[in-house]
Amino acid sequence: MSFDFIENGSITSAAGFLASGITAGFKRSGAPDFAMVVSESPANFAGVFTSCTFAAAPVRVCQQLVKTSPYLRAVIINSGNANACTGEPGMESARKSCAIAAKALGISPENVAVASTGRIGVQMDMSLIERGVALAVPALSADGGNTAAEAIMTTDTVPKAAAVKVEAGGKKFTVGAMTKGAGMIDPHLTTPHATMICIITTDAEISNAQLQHILAANADESFNRITVDGDMSTNDTVLILANGNSGVKIMPDSPEEAAFKEALLALMQNLARRMVMDGEGATKFVEVRIKNARSKQDAKLAAEAVGNSLLCKTAWFGNDPNWGRVVAALGYSGAQIDPDKCDIYLDDIPVVKNGGDAGTPEKELLDTVKKREYTITCDFKDGDAEYWVWSSDVSYEYVKINADYHT
């Protein structure tokens, strides 16, 4: 089995998928703000969503679709209004959005999913949805994947799309995806109950149950491992659609299923990494890796504490090898740690040995923390469990973006 990333790949790299991205008027800037993805034939599907108690109306509509609808034909995404904390009127707007798209496409509303991103607490202007659908349908194209990726951006600086071509047992199929997210990023996606939005397509045939199991497992190894600012969104959504147009049928526990899962994980990790690299105002990409912990839960608590620490993140921005902030975060994380055993490394350079200063000259540490990317490894030497997260720094620009976002 093997897979290769496709140059300029997108959600429409998979056969039988069309997409478009247009300007409906949600954004005052006039930038593209409405995307549509359509499968030319019924597509099996699955989804994972935010575990935030204040889940947005479109999230709740999609959660219901996962439980009740056998397949999807389309997904619509608007950027500029989250339709979150909008009560029953917001739910009605989300359902009506699906109905408007369904009517224009000649399909059932139960086969249309909806996702939204933007301001929280603002009722949806349905005239913008109607305009978006009216413009998006005639613009649908097998080359429209990258245009759609541009239309779902909020504070992202670049669109994020990718695709892989997979070969297993002489059979070939494609998996494509697009995602958005640069701030309010610390997903804890649950199933079936992600601000990040990710739409994934494949022309393989695979059941809803398989898709749900694989998507949830891969989310735990990709989107659930990233943090920009420690804030989970009300609107996090990941959907995967499989239309079978390649003619490849993926059976449970088959070599093709193993290849599909591996390729999908590589695709999801590629996009998750790019989200962190494009984090609001980010200048650093830092992997925090815990090894030899007593349990995976201890390793997770420790990694997330360091990855979300404002003191660590500002030190990263300032090129400051301040390992004291790392050990403080480890200490309050709730993880079971023997401080007299803990070693810490910046890339391969020791900074802490058995809980104290390793004696490495600061000049060597400065050379590492000035890099765009590096890894902080914390070795607890107290078990065999591991966990990692991908994080970014917090810069002046992050504060400016989020101070100005509302106004």
Beta strands, then each sheet from edge to edge (+ up, - down):
strand 1: 2-5
strand 2: 17-22
strand 3: 34-50
strand 4: 72-81
strand 5: 112-119
strand 6: 160-168
strand 7: 171-180
strand 8: 189-190
strand 9: 197-202
strand 10: 226-227
strand 11: 237-242
strand 12: 285-293
strand 13: 343-346
strand 14: 349-353
strand 15: 356-357
strand 16: 373-379
strand 17: 385-392
sheet 1: 1+ 6- 7+ 9- 11- 3+ 2-
sheet 2: 1+ 6- 7+ 9- 11- 3+ 4- 5-
sheet 3: 1+ 6- 7+ 9- 11- 3+ 8-
sheet 4: 10+ 17+ 12- 16- 13+ 14- 15+
end
